[in-house]
Amino acid sequence: LGEVFQVSPVNPLLGLDSRTSLLNRLGSVLLKKPEIFCRDGTSRPGNLFDHLSKKQVRGTVEARDILIALLLGIGHIWPDGEWLEDIPIGDVGHHSSLERDDITNKLIPFHKLSQWMSYSLIEPLQVAGIKIIDLDALTGLAEYRNGGLFIDTGTISLRDKTQMEKVHDPKSPLIVEWRALTVTLLDQLAEQIRQHTNTNSESMPLVSILQGGTWAAGRRIAQRLRADASPPLRLKSRGTIF
């Protein structure tokens, strides 16, 4: 895999070993989920397209159905994913301040990579003539480019500035708070952009704002502020959450 992606000391790829393991786990899951990934006796990731096509109701598919298919289909592959009893629930954070009276107590769902894949599947489905509705049922992506945008612009800041120098686990309370704030602030920013451009959630869905706005802006600002364009908070990442 490193050879194909031309990985070298001057062209590194974060978490190469973890990403390789992730592909191996994906291959295993494809064989275990024939109802989603098998067609004509062959299990392939691309057969998810056919599975989603069958979800059409009068030519439409809800965006949330794409995410549900991914969570059910490949929920087992994430090495850092959480489990709820015997159910793999993937990219979910824990925080002591979030109290509920059910099994979701202290849980904050993010599903960053699964939602990124969901967004990526929208266009090919549309090209095939399927209308994707309720795009804003998916959330913003809780990752370090979007989140970095809000720290680097001073929208949010750390109470304890010494935390800027430490390396943080992606599941630590600080990073979970950062990611949760990112999702919330993306929604608020989207509304401001729509007001400024005289658009709405249909003509300017959140996915467009993420792709053409916040992610690109977060990356560009990071490049201006730090020579290596790293996120503002230092992360101990294996490349399977961030």
Secondary structure as GFF3:
##gff-version 3
##sequence-region A 1 242
A	DSSP	alpha_helix	16	32	.	.	.	ID=ss1
A	DSSP	alpha_helix	34	37	.	.	.	ID=ss2
A	DSSP	beta_strand	38	39	.	.	.	ID=ss3
A	DSSP	beta_strand	42	43	.	.	.	ID=ss4
A	DSSP	three_ten_helix	45	47	.	.	.	ID=ss5
A	DSSP	alpha_helix	48	53	.	.	.	ID=ss6
A	DSSP	beta_strand	60	62	.	.	.	ID=ss7
A	DSSP	alpha_helix	63	74	.	.	.	ID=ss8
A	DSSP	three_ten_helix	75	77	.	.	.	ID=ss9
A	DSSP	beta_strand	82	84	.	.	.	ID=ss10
A	DSSP	beta_strand	87	90	.	.	.	ID=ss11
A	DSSP	beta_strand	92	94	.	.	.	ID=ss12
A	DSSP	beta_strand	107	109	.	.	.	ID=ss13
A	DSSP	alpha_helix	112	127	.	.	.	ID=ss14
A	DSSP	beta_strand	131	133	.	.	.	ID=ss15
A	DSSP	three_ten_helix	135	137	.	.	.	ID=ss16
A	DSSP	alpha_helix	144	152	.	.	.	ID=ss17
A	DSSP	three_ten_helix	161	165	.	.	.	ID=ss18
A	DSSP	beta_strand	167	168	.	.	.	ID=ss19
A	DSSP	alpha_helix	173	197	.	.	.	ID=ss20
A	DSSP	alpha_helix	206	209	.	.	.	ID=ss21
A	DSSP	pi_helix	210	214	.	.	.	ID=ss22
A	DSSP	alpha_helix	215	225	.	.	.	ID=ss23
A	DSSP	beta_strand	234	235	.	.	.	ID=ss24
###
